[in-house]
Amino acid sequence: MIQHFNFNNELSGKIALVTGGTKGAGKAIAERLVHAGATVSITARNKPETETSNLHFIPSDLSKPEGTKKVAEEVLAKFGRLDILINSLGGSETKGGGYAVLTDEDWEQTLQTNLLASVRLDREFLRAMLTQKSGVIIHIASIQGKLPLHDSTLPYAAAKAGLINYSKGLSKEVSPKGIRVLTVSPGWIVTDSSKRMMERISDSSQISIDQATKRVMDALGGIPFGRPAKPEEIAELVGFLVSPRASYLTGTEYVIDGGTIPTI
């Protein structure tokens, strides 16, 4: 049977939630889903700098269990269901300097934000998805799950490695019940967060921003494509993965890193 898709309206009627949806890749993903016809909610701790009537904003701190519960209750009360969940929340605020400068609080906060927030949110929405026997969950991980930067983001890398493994395990459990679960692992993306990371490395190591940037590039082994990714490029991949065109894809990690990881 030949299927015909309208790429500009292929998500019409779908209800989506994008965490971390006010900035960077999360914002670009939310806008991409709206463009495809979905009704999209976004959540973050702070309001978006520029509000739009196309996005329903829910203020919440997903690093805390009560924040997760608040978002789930509001989405289900307003829309009655969720078809697409994009766990885009993530980031590293730990200082550079390697393992010795990291406290238990650094590890705890990073794991809560980059791993456990997704675990809790999946659990909240899977009940409804399993009842309707359909849904797509995307976990935005990182190539640092396989290529950790010990000097600057060790807890973040460990959390993302856990997210990749968890995502695979979850897919094996719920894919037979109609729920697709996928992981997208970007390399370096040009965002405000990545710029702040360069500033932290610069301050802690007493080097310039350019030197900090080169240090990270060297630690990554370089980017063969010659530049970091744009948020819109990550969003385009996610837009495809949640669409009917990707209906047979589940349990897979998609790396989008400009060729950074040096192995196959």
Backbone as JSON, one array per atom type, in Angstrom:
{
  "sequence": "MIQHFNFNNELSGKIALVTGGTKGAGKAIAERLVHAGATVSITARNKPETETSNLHFIPSDLSKPEGTKKVAEEVLAKFGRLDILINSLGGSETKGGGYAVLTDEDWEQTLQTNLLASVRLDREFLRAMLTQKSGVIIHIASIQGKLPLHDSTLPYAAAKAGLINYSKGLSKEVSPKGIRVLTVSPGWIVTDSSKRMMERISDSSQISIDQATKRVMDALGGIPFGRPAKPEEIAELVGFLVSPRASYLTGTEYVIDGGTIPTI",
  "N": [[0.84, -1.19, 0.0], [0.59, 2.18, -0.87], [1.57, 5.04, 0.88], [0.6, 8.41, 1.4], [1.9, 11.5, 2.32], [1.35, 14.63, 3.92], [3.63, 16.85, 4.42], [3.59, 19.37, 5.62], [1.44, 19.4, 7.27], [1.33, 17.12, 8.74], [1.16, 16.39, 11.4], [-1.26, 17.16, 12.3], [-3.87, 17.46, 14.62], [-2.52, 16.13, 16.61], [-1.32, 16.0, 19.98], [1.25, 17.5, 21.72], [4.14, 17.62, 23.9], [6.92, 19.49, 24.87], [9.73, 19.44, 26.73], [11.92, 21.77, 28.37], [11.45, 23.72, 26.5], [11.73, 26.42, 25.88], [14.08, 27.5, 25.0], [17.01, 27.21, 22.87], [17.62, 23.99, 21.42], [15.25, 22.75, 22.28], [13.28, 24.76, 22.01], [13.41, 25.14, 19.22], [12.53, 22.62, 18.39], [9.89, 22.58, 19.39], [8.74, 24.63, 17.83], [9.03, 23.5, 15.32], [7.27, 21.31, 15.48], [4.84, 22.63, 15.79], [4.71, 23.85, 13.29], [4.24, 21.61, 11.78], [1.66, 21.1, 12.36], [0.86, 20.24, 14.91], [-0.59, 20.52, 18.21], [1.0, 22.19, 20.7], [2.55, 22.05, 23.84], [4.85, 23.64, 26.05], [7.43, 23.41, 28.53], [9.29, 24.82, 31.19], [11.54, 26.24, 33.64], [11.56, 29.01, 33.57], [9.73, 31.69, 31.99], [9.27, 31.91, 28.41], [11.35, 34.11, 26.46], [10.16, 35.41, 24.34], [6.85, 35.34, 23.93], [4.38, 33.21, 22.42], [1.28, 32.67, 20.84], [0.92, 30.22, 19.8], [2.04, 28.29, 21.37], [1.55, 26.55, 24.35], [2.43, 27.47, 27.47], [3.86, 26.02, 30.36], [4.91, 26.71, 33.46], [7.49, 25.18, 35.3], [9.6, 23.22, 37.44], [11.25, 20.59, 36.5], [13.18, 19.06, 37.65], [12.38, 18.34, 40.08], [10.13, 16.11, 41.75], [7.49, 17.07, 42.23], [7.23, 19.02, 40.31], [7.15, 17.59, 37.92], [4.74, 16.2, 38.25], [2.92, 18.31, 38.28], [3.06, 19.3, 35.62], [2.17, 17.07, 34.12], [-0.44, 16.74, 35.1], [-1.63, 19.17, 34.31], [-1.43, 19.14, 31.49], [-2.93, 16.83, 30.83], [-5.38, 17.51, 31.92], [-6.11, 19.69, 30.36], [-5.98, 18.81, 27.68], [-6.65, 16.12, 27.6], [-5.17, 13.98, 26.7], [-1.93, 12.76, 25.56], [0.07, 12.7, 22.73], [2.67, 12.95, 21.75], [5.74, 13.07, 23.28], [8.46, 14.98, 24.04], [11.4, 14.77, 25.54], [13.36, 17.08, 26.15], [14.66, 18.58, 27.98], [17.66, 19.5, 29.56], [21.16, 19.84, 30.43], [24.24, 21.22, 31.67], [25.5, 22.5, 34.64], [27.69, 22.28, 36.17], [30.92, 22.94, 37.55], [34.12, 23.32, 35.87], [37.13, 21.26, 36.01], [37.42, 18.62, 36.64], [36.92, 15.41, 38.38], [37.5, 15.84, 41.1], [36.6, 18.31, 41.99], [33.89, 18.14, 42.09], [30.87, 17.98, 43.86], [28.59, 16.03, 45.95], [26.14, 17.27, 45.67], [26.4, 18.49, 43.16], [26.41, 16.23, 41.5], [23.91, 15.08, 42.14], [22.0, 17.07, 41.38], [22.5, 17.25, 38.63], [21.91, 14.65, 37.73], [19.2, 14.53, 38.41], [18.1, 16.46, 36.67], [18.88, 15.65, 34.06], [18.34, 12.95, 33.75], [16.46, 11.7, 35.64], [14.24, 13.39, 35.52], [13.15, 12.88, 32.99], [12.53, 10.15, 33.29], [10.54, 10.23, 35.26], [8.57, 11.83, 33.99], [7.94, 10.32, 31.73], [6.76, 8.13, 33.01], [4.47, 9.31, 34.1], [2.97, 9.98, 31.8], [2.81, 7.66, 30.3], [0.81, 5.97, 31.18], [-1.6, 6.99, 30.1], [-0.93, 6.9, 27.36], [-0.61, 4.15, 26.96], [-3.18, 3.3, 27.38], [-4.5, 4.43, 25.18], [-3.11, 3.13, 23.26], [-1.11, 4.15, 21.63], [1.52, 6.45, 20.77], [4.45, 8.57, 20.97], [7.66, 8.78, 22.27], [10.41, 10.78, 22.73], [13.77, 10.9, 23.66], [16.09, 13.32, 24.32], [19.35, 13.0, 24.24], [22.85, 12.9, 24.34], [25.98, 13.02, 22.6], [27.88, 12.86, 24.48], [27.21, 10.85, 26.12], [28.58, 8.72, 25.18], [31.01, 9.78, 24.71], [32.55, 11.15, 26.92], [33.38, 14.27, 28.56], [35.74, 14.7, 30.68], [36.83, 16.84, 32.06], [34.99, 18.88, 32.27], [32.19, 18.21, 32.16], [31.41, 15.83, 33.53], [29.34, 14.63, 35.27], [27.07, 15.21, 33.72], [27.59, 13.78, 31.36], [27.54, 11.17, 32.36], [24.88, 11.03, 33.2], [23.52, 11.27, 30.76], [24.4, 8.99, 29.45], [23.12, 7.1, 31.02], [20.49, 7.8, 30.37], [20.32, 7.08, 27.66], [20.58, 4.29, 27.83], [18.4, 3.65, 29.47], [16.31, 4.52, 27.77], [16.44, 2.69, 25.67], [15.82, 0.32, 27.04], [13.2, 0.91, 27.93], [11.88, 1.1, 25.49], [11.8, -1.53, 24.63], [10.0, -2.59, 26.37], [7.55, -1.15, 25.99], [7.08, -0.8, 23.25], [5.84, -3.09, 22.01], [3.27, -2.53, 22.76], [2.34, -0.43, 21.34], [3.67, 2.01, 21.63], [6.13, 4.14, 20.53], [9.57, 4.55, 21.2], [12.37, 6.58, 21.2], [15.79, 7.72, 20.85], [17.6, 10.71, 20.55], [20.76, 11.84, 19.95], [22.54, 14.55, 20.08], [25.53, 16.26, 18.94], [27.73, 18.91, 19.6], [25.81, 21.8, 20.03], [24.96, 25.04, 19.01], [24.05, 27.09, 21.43], [22.65, 29.21, 24.04], [23.25, 27.99, 26.44], [25.51, 26.4, 25.83], [27.3, 28.41, 25.33], [27.52, 29.55, 27.86], [28.74, 27.43, 29.16], [31.28, 27.48, 27.99], [32.16, 29.86, 29.08], [32.29, 29.18, 31.81], [34.33, 27.24, 31.79], [36.39, 28.83, 30.89], [36.63, 30.65, 33.02], [37.21, 28.94, 35.25], [39.56, 27.72, 34.45], [41.18, 29.79, 33.84], [41.59, 30.8, 31.23], [41.15, 32.06, 27.85], [37.94, 32.63, 26.18], [38.02, 31.69, 23.54], [40.15, 29.9, 23.76], [39.04, 28.1, 25.56], [36.95, 27.12, 23.98], [38.42, 25.88, 21.94], [39.64, 23.94, 23.48], [37.5, 22.28, 24.18], [36.67, 21.47, 21.64], [38.97, 20.05, 20.86], [38.9, 18.04, 22.8], [36.66, 16.69, 21.97], [37.64, 15.63, 19.7], [37.47, 17.05, 17.43], [35.22, 18.41, 14.9], [34.22, 17.01, 12.09], [32.47, 18.1, 10.17], [32.88, 20.75, 10.46], [31.67, 22.7, 12.04], [29.56, 23.48, 14.9], [26.21, 22.14, 15.51], [23.12, 23.61, 14.36], [20.25, 24.61, 16.23], [17.87, 24.24, 14.77], [18.49, 22.18, 13.03], [18.61, 19.92, 14.62], [15.96, 19.89, 15.38], [14.67, 19.3, 12.97], [15.31, 16.62, 12.52], [14.02, 15.44, 14.72], [11.39, 16.18, 14.12], [10.9, 14.54, 11.91], [11.13, 11.98, 13.11], [8.96, 11.79, 14.86], [6.87, 11.7, 13.17], [4.35, 10.23, 10.93], [5.83, 9.12, 8.91], [7.92, 7.83, 10.07], [7.0, 5.51, 11.18], [7.81, 2.87, 11.69], [10.01, 2.97, 13.26], [11.66, 2.46, 16.26], [13.17, 2.18, 19.51], [15.77, 2.95, 18.89], [18.87, 4.75, 18.73], [19.64, 7.92, 17.5], [22.3, 9.55, 16.22], [23.42, 12.83, 15.84], [25.8, 14.66, 14.91], [27.59, 15.93, 13.22], [29.62, 14.26, 12.47], [31.31, 13.87, 14.62], [31.78, 11.76, 16.6], [34.26, 9.35, 16.51], [34.01, 6.68, 15.77], [32.31, 3.81, 14.32]],
  "CA": [[0.0, 0.0, 0.0], [1.35, 3.43, -0.94], [1.1, 6.08, 1.78], [0.88, 9.77, 0.97], [2.04, 12.36, 3.49], [1.41, 16.08, 3.79], [4.67, 17.19, 5.38], [3.29, 20.63, 6.3], [0.31, 19.25, 8.19], [1.3, 15.7, 9.04], [0.9, 16.17, 12.82], [-2.55, 17.77, 12.61], [-4.65, 16.72, 15.59], [-1.65, 15.54, 17.63], [-1.0, 16.79, 21.16], [2.67, 17.29, 22.02], [4.78, 18.35, 24.99], [8.36, 19.6, 24.73], [10.35, 19.99, 27.92], [13.02, 22.67, 28.0], [11.0, 24.21, 25.2], [11.78, 27.88, 25.73], [15.39, 27.92, 24.49], [17.88, 26.25, 22.19], [17.04, 22.91, 20.6], [13.87, 22.53, 22.7], [12.46, 25.78, 21.36], [13.36, 24.83, 17.79], [11.7, 21.42, 18.22], [8.5, 22.98, 19.59], [8.31, 25.39, 16.66], [8.95, 22.54, 14.19], [6.05, 20.52, 15.64], [3.72, 23.53, 15.48], [4.71, 24.0, 11.83], [3.68, 20.39, 11.2], [0.24, 21.02, 12.67], [0.57, 19.75, 16.25], [-0.87, 21.42, 19.33], [2.23, 21.97, 21.46], [2.83, 22.68, 25.13], [6.26, 23.65, 26.43], [7.63, 23.64, 29.94], [10.62, 25.21, 31.64], [11.43, 26.98, 34.89], [11.33, 30.42, 33.3], [8.9, 32.0, 30.83], [10.02, 32.22, 27.2], [11.62, 35.54, 26.27], [9.14, 35.9, 23.42], [5.69, 34.45, 24.01], [3.62, 33.01, 21.19], [-0.03, 32.05, 21.09], [0.93, 28.85, 19.26], [2.63, 27.39, 22.35], [0.98, 26.63, 25.69], [3.56, 27.41, 28.39], [3.61, 25.56, 31.73], [6.12, 26.9, 34.27], [7.71, 24.06, 36.21], [10.96, 22.71, 37.64], [11.13, 19.14, 36.34], [14.19, 18.35, 38.45], [11.7, 17.96, 41.32], [8.96, 15.27, 41.46], [6.24, 17.83, 42.2], [7.19, 19.73, 39.03], [6.7, 16.62, 36.92], [3.32, 15.91, 38.46], [2.17, 19.5, 37.89], [2.99, 19.36, 34.17], [1.32, 15.98, 33.64], [-1.84, 17.02, 35.45], [-2.15, 20.29, 33.51], [-1.58, 18.71, 30.09], [-4.04, 15.88, 30.7], [-6.64, 18.22, 32.22], [-6.43, 20.62, 29.27], [-6.11, 18.16, 26.37], [-7.21, 14.78, 27.74], [-4.23, 12.93, 26.27], [-0.68, 13.24, 24.98], [0.52, 11.82, 21.64], [4.1, 13.1, 21.5], [6.5, 13.61, 24.42], [9.86, 15.25, 23.72], [12.17, 15.06, 26.73], [14.49, 17.87, 25.66], [15.3, 19.24, 29.11], [19.01, 19.01, 29.86], [22.2, 20.84, 30.52], [25.23, 21.06, 32.73], [25.89, 23.72, 35.34], [28.8, 21.97, 37.06], [32.16, 23.65, 37.26], [35.2, 22.54, 35.3], [38.2, 20.9, 36.93], [37.51, 17.18, 36.85], [36.12, 14.74, 39.41], [37.83, 16.25, 42.46], [35.89, 19.54, 42.38], [32.46, 17.88, 42.04], [30.27, 17.57, 45.12], [27.39, 15.19, 45.84], [25.06, 18.13, 45.17], [26.59, 18.62, 41.71], [25.97, 14.97, 40.87], [22.48, 14.9, 42.36], [21.24, 18.01, 40.57], [22.67, 16.9, 37.21], [21.16, 13.43, 37.47], [17.78, 14.86, 38.46], [17.71, 17.22, 35.47], [19.2, 15.01, 32.78], [17.9, 11.56, 33.69], [15.27, 11.36, 36.41], [13.09, 14.18, 35.04], [12.56, 12.13, 31.87], [11.96, 8.91, 33.82], [9.27, 10.54, 35.94], [7.58, 12.33, 33.05], [7.49, 9.15, 30.95], [5.86, 7.33, 33.84], [3.2, 10.02, 34.22], [2.19, 10.0, 30.55], [2.67, 6.34, 29.68], [-0.48, 5.36, 31.53], [-2.59, 7.41, 29.1], [-0.51, 6.4, 26.05], [-0.89, 2.72, 26.9], [-4.63, 3.15, 27.25], [-4.88, 4.74, 23.79], [-2.3, 2.22, 22.44], [-0.31, 4.9, 20.66], [2.3, 7.55, 21.33], [5.87, 8.62, 20.65], [8.5, 9.41, 23.27], [11.78, 11.04, 22.27], [14.7, 11.37, 24.68], [17.23, 14.04, 23.77], [20.53, 12.65, 25.03], [24.04, 13.62, 23.91], [27.11, 12.15, 22.27], [28.71, 12.7, 25.67], [26.89, 9.55, 26.7], [29.61, 7.8, 24.71], [32.26, 10.54, 24.54], [32.5, 12.08, 28.05], [34.4, 15.29, 28.74], [35.97, 14.56, 32.12], [37.26, 18.09, 32.68], [33.96, 19.9, 32.38], [30.78, 17.79, 32.24], [31.38, 14.39, 33.85], [28.01, 14.18, 35.71], [26.16, 15.31, 32.57], [27.88, 12.66, 30.47], [27.06, 9.95, 33.0], [23.42, 11.05, 33.17], [23.05, 11.01, 29.4], [24.64, 7.56, 29.19], [22.01, 6.41, 31.66], [19.26, 8.07, 29.61], [20.37, 6.27, 26.44], [20.33, 2.9, 28.21], [17.01, 3.59, 29.92], [15.43, 4.67, 26.62], [16.42, 1.41, 24.96], [15.06, -0.64, 27.84], [11.78, 1.27, 27.91], [11.32, 0.79, 24.17], [11.55, -2.97, 24.54], [8.81, -2.89, 27.17], [6.29, -0.54, 25.57], [6.86, -0.83, 21.8], [4.8, -4.05, 21.64], [1.96, -2.02, 23.15], [1.97, 0.68, 20.46], [4.39, 3.25, 21.95], [7.49, 4.21, 19.99], [10.53, 5.26, 22.07], [13.6, 6.81, 20.44], [16.77, 8.63, 21.43], [18.37, 11.57, 19.65], [21.99, 12.26, 20.64], [23.27, 15.58, 19.33], [26.84, 16.71, 19.35], [27.73, 20.3, 20.07], [24.81, 22.68, 19.44], [25.16, 26.45, 19.37], [22.97, 27.57, 22.27], [23.09, 30.05, 25.15], [23.82, 27.11, 27.45], [26.87, 26.02, 25.44], [28.14, 29.6, 25.51], [27.8, 29.67, 29.29], [29.71, 26.41, 29.51], [32.6, 27.99, 27.61], [32.52, 30.89, 30.05], [32.7, 28.52, 33.05], [35.65, 26.63, 31.57], [37.31, 29.94, 30.8], [36.86, 31.19, 34.36], [37.84, 27.98, 36.15], [40.9, 27.37, 33.95], [41.89, 31.05, 33.59], [41.95, 30.89, 29.82], [40.18, 32.85, 27.09], [36.79, 31.91, 25.63], [38.49, 30.99, 22.35], [40.95, 28.76, 24.2], [38.11, 27.13, 26.12], [36.26, 26.51, 22.85], [39.36, 24.97, 21.3], [39.86, 22.8, 24.37], [36.36, 21.37, 24.04], [36.76, 20.9, 20.28], [40.04, 19.05, 20.89], [38.44, 16.91, 23.6], [35.71, 15.95, 21.14], [38.33, 15.08, 18.54], [37.13, 17.86, 16.27], [33.94, 18.19, 14.23], [34.55, 16.94, 10.67], [31.63, 18.98, 9.36], [33.49, 22.06, 10.55], [30.95, 23.63, 12.9], [28.5, 22.88, 15.72], [24.89, 22.08, 14.9], [22.12, 24.63, 14.63], [19.08, 23.99, 16.87], [16.87, 23.85, 13.76], [18.88, 20.91, 12.42], [18.15, 18.89, 15.55], [14.5, 19.89, 15.31], [14.22, 18.65, 11.74], [15.39, 15.18, 12.74], [12.94, 15.08, 15.65], [10.14, 16.29, 13.37], [10.73, 13.32, 11.12], [10.99, 10.79, 13.95], [7.62, 11.71, 15.48], [5.87, 11.74, 12.1], [3.92, 8.92, 10.39], [6.87, 8.59, 8.01], [8.86, 7.03, 10.87], [6.12, 4.64, 11.96], [8.43, 1.57, 12.03], [11.24, 3.24, 14.01], [11.58, 2.48, 17.71], [14.29, 1.53, 20.2], [17.02, 3.28, 18.22], [19.5, 6.03, 19.02], [20.07, 8.63, 16.3], [23.37, 10.49, 16.52], [23.48, 13.95, 14.89], [26.96, 15.31, 15.51], [28.52, 16.41, 12.22], [30.72, 13.31, 12.31], [32.24, 14.01, 15.74], [32.2, 10.48, 17.17], [35.2, 8.81, 15.51], [33.83, 5.25, 15.53], [31.04, 3.45, 13.69]],
  "C": [[0.88, 1.25, 0.0], [0.72, 4.45, 0.0], [1.5, 7.45, 1.25], [0.88, 10.68, 2.2], [2.02, 13.82, 3.08], [2.39, 16.58, 4.84], [4.35, 18.45, 6.17], [2.16, 20.49, 7.31], [0.21, 17.82, 8.71], [1.04, 15.4, 10.52], [-0.41, 16.82, 13.26], [-3.35, 16.87, 13.56], [-3.83, 16.09, 16.7], [-1.39, 16.53, 18.76], [0.42, 16.47, 21.58], [3.11, 18.13, 23.21], [6.28, 18.32, 24.76], [8.92, 20.2, 26.01], [11.58, 20.81, 27.53], [12.72, 23.4, 26.71], [11.06, 25.7, 24.99], [13.08, 28.37, 25.1], [16.02, 26.82, 23.66], [17.15, 25.23, 21.35], [15.59, 22.66, 20.98], [12.91, 23.51, 22.06], [12.3, 25.49, 19.88], [12.47, 23.62, 17.52], [10.22, 21.79, 18.36], [7.96, 23.72, 18.38], [8.16, 24.49, 15.44], [7.66, 21.73, 14.27], [4.8, 21.36, 15.36], [3.59, 23.69, 13.97], [4.08, 22.79, 11.15], [2.23, 20.16, 11.6], [-0.12, 20.55, 14.05], [0.15, 20.88, 17.18], [0.21, 21.17, 20.37], [2.22, 22.76, 22.77], [4.33, 22.63, 25.37], [6.35, 23.89, 27.92], [9.08, 23.95, 30.22], [10.44, 25.96, 32.95], [11.05, 28.44, 34.65], [10.52, 30.62, 32.03], [9.78, 32.24, 29.61], [10.2, 33.72, 27.03], [10.6, 36.18, 25.34], [7.98, 34.92, 23.43], [4.99, 34.36, 22.66], [2.33, 32.29, 21.51], [-0.07, 30.61, 20.59], [1.45, 27.83, 20.26], [2.01, 27.63, 23.72], [2.11, 26.43, 26.69], [3.13, 26.99, 29.79], [4.89, 25.77, 32.53], [6.29, 25.76, 35.26], [9.19, 23.73, 36.29], [10.9, 21.19, 37.62], [12.22, 18.37, 37.07], [13.61, 17.91, 39.79], [10.43, 17.16, 40.98], [7.65, 16.06, 41.37], [6.1, 18.64, 40.91], [6.7, 18.83, 37.92], [5.21, 16.39, 37.03], [2.46, 17.08, 38.02], [1.99, 19.55, 36.37], [2.04, 18.3, 33.63], [-0.15, 16.27, 33.91], [-2.42, 18.13, 34.58], [-2.37, 19.88, 32.06], [-2.8, 17.81, 29.93], [-5.38, 16.54, 31.0], [-7.07, 19.09, 31.04], [-6.74, 19.89, 27.97], [-6.66, 16.73, 26.43], [-6.28, 13.65, 27.35], [-2.92, 13.59, 25.86], [-0.23, 12.23, 23.93], [2.03, 11.82, 21.47], [4.75, 13.74, 22.73], [7.96, 13.75, 24.02], [10.57, 15.66, 25.0], [13.46, 15.76, 26.32], [15.24, 18.57, 26.78], [16.68, 18.64, 29.35], [20.0, 20.15, 29.93], [23.12, 20.57, 31.69], [25.58, 22.42, 33.32], [27.08, 23.46, 36.27], [30.07, 22.69, 36.61], [33.2, 22.73, 36.63], [36.25, 22.21, 36.34], [38.28, 19.43, 37.25], [36.75, 16.69, 38.08], [36.3, 15.35, 40.8], [37.06, 17.48, 42.92], [34.39, 19.33, 42.45], [31.95, 17.36, 43.38], [29.1, 16.61, 44.88], [26.23, 16.0, 45.28], [25.17, 18.34, 43.67], [26.06, 17.39, 40.99], [24.45, 14.82, 40.96], [21.66, 15.8, 41.44], [21.32, 17.65, 39.08], [21.89, 15.65, 36.85], [19.65, 13.69, 37.49], [17.32, 15.51, 37.16], [17.82, 16.4, 34.2], [18.77, 13.55, 32.65], [16.54, 11.38, 34.37], [14.06, 12.18, 36.01], [12.38, 13.45, 33.91], [11.89, 10.86, 32.36], [10.6, 9.18, 34.45], [8.19, 11.0, 34.96], [7.06, 11.2, 32.15], [6.46, 8.36, 31.74], [4.49, 7.98, 33.96], [2.34, 9.88, 32.96], [1.99, 8.62, 29.93], [1.35, 5.68, 30.01], [-1.55, 5.7, 30.47], [-2.23, 6.88, 27.72], [-0.82, 4.92, 25.9], [-2.38, 2.45, 26.76], [-5.09, 3.4, 25.81], [-4.1, 3.9, 22.77], [-1.55, 2.93, 21.33], [0.43, 6.01, 21.39], [3.75, 7.45, 20.89], [6.59, 9.36, 21.76], [9.9, 9.56, 22.7], [12.61, 11.54, 23.45], [15.86, 12.07, 23.97], [18.42, 13.81, 24.7], [21.7, 13.51, 24.56], [25.1, 12.62, 23.51], [28.04, 12.0, 23.47], [28.35, 11.43, 26.44], [27.89, 8.49, 26.29], [30.98, 8.46, 24.65], [32.34, 11.59, 25.66], [33.66, 13.05, 28.07], [34.69, 15.38, 30.24], [36.28, 15.89, 32.8], [36.1, 19.03, 32.99], [32.56, 19.38, 32.66], [30.63, 16.31, 32.59], [30.01, 13.93, 34.35], [26.99, 14.2, 34.57], [26.35, 14.12, 31.64], [27.36, 11.35, 31.06], [25.54, 9.88, 32.97], [22.88, 10.73, 31.79], [23.32, 9.56, 28.98], [23.52, 6.73, 29.81], [20.71, 6.59, 30.9], [19.19, 7.22, 28.35], [20.01, 4.82, 26.75], [18.88, 2.72, 28.66], [16.04, 3.64, 28.75], [15.3, 3.37, 25.84], [15.59, 0.38, 25.72], [13.58, -0.37, 27.83], [11.14, 0.9, 26.58], [10.98, -0.69, 24.04], [10.29, -3.35, 25.32], [7.53, -2.38, 26.53], [6.05, -0.54, 24.06], [5.84, -1.89, 21.38], [3.38, -3.59, 21.96], [1.58, -0.75, 22.4], [2.7, 1.98, 20.7], [5.8, 3.18, 21.37], [8.37, 5.06, 20.91], [11.85, 5.36, 21.33], [14.5, 7.78, 21.18], [17.45, 9.42, 20.32], [19.57, 12.1, 20.44], [22.73, 13.28, 19.79], [24.71, 15.71, 19.81], [26.72, 18.13, 19.86], [26.7, 21.11, 19.29], [25.1, 24.11, 19.9], [23.93, 26.94, 20.12], [23.53, 28.52, 23.33], [23.76, 29.21, 26.23], [25.26, 26.71, 27.11], [27.82, 27.2, 25.56], [28.49, 29.8, 26.97], [28.81, 28.63, 29.75], [31.13, 26.85, 29.15], [33.08, 29.04, 28.6], [32.97, 30.26, 31.37], [34.07, 27.89, 32.92], [36.72, 27.72, 31.53], [37.66, 30.47, 32.19], [37.63, 30.22, 35.25], [39.28, 27.65, 35.75], [41.76, 28.59, 33.67], [42.47, 31.1, 32.17], [40.89, 31.69, 29.1], [39.02, 31.97, 26.62], [37.22, 31.1, 24.4], [39.31, 29.76, 22.73], [40.07, 27.67, 24.81], [37.37, 26.38, 25.02], [37.16, 25.5, 22.14], [39.6, 23.73, 22.16], [38.73, 21.78, 24.23], [36.38, 20.7, 22.66], [37.81, 19.79, 20.24], [39.6, 17.82, 21.67], [37.45, 16.05, 22.83], [36.38, 15.27, 19.95], [38.05, 15.86, 17.28], [35.75, 17.52, 15.73], [34.21, 18.18, 12.73], [33.72, 17.86, 9.79], [32.08, 20.44, 9.45], [32.8, 23.07, 11.43], [29.98, 22.86, 13.79], [27.17, 22.89, 14.97], [24.07, 23.31, 15.22], [20.92, 23.94, 15.3], [18.04, 23.5, 15.87], [17.22, 22.53, 13.09], [18.5, 19.73, 13.31], [16.63, 18.75, 15.45], [13.97, 19.17, 14.08], [14.27, 17.14, 11.86], [14.25, 14.72, 13.64], [11.59, 15.14, 14.94], [9.86, 15.08, 12.51], [10.41, 12.12, 12.01], [9.61, 10.67, 14.58], [6.52, 11.62, 14.43], [5.45, 10.33, 11.67], [4.95, 8.31, 9.46], [7.85, 7.69, 8.74], [8.14, 5.96, 11.68], [6.74, 3.3, 12.36], [9.69, 1.74, 12.89], [10.95, 3.28, 15.5], [12.82, 1.8, 18.28], [15.66, 1.87, 19.67], [17.54, 4.63, 18.69], [19.99, 6.65, 17.71], [21.08, 9.71, 16.7], [23.4, 11.56, 15.43], [24.57, 14.88, 15.4], [27.97, 15.84, 14.5], [29.74, 15.52, 12.04], [31.69, 13.28, 13.47], [32.72, 12.67, 16.3], [33.04, 9.74, 16.14], [35.03, 7.33, 15.2], [32.48, 5.0, 14.86], [30.12, 2.79, 14.72]]
}
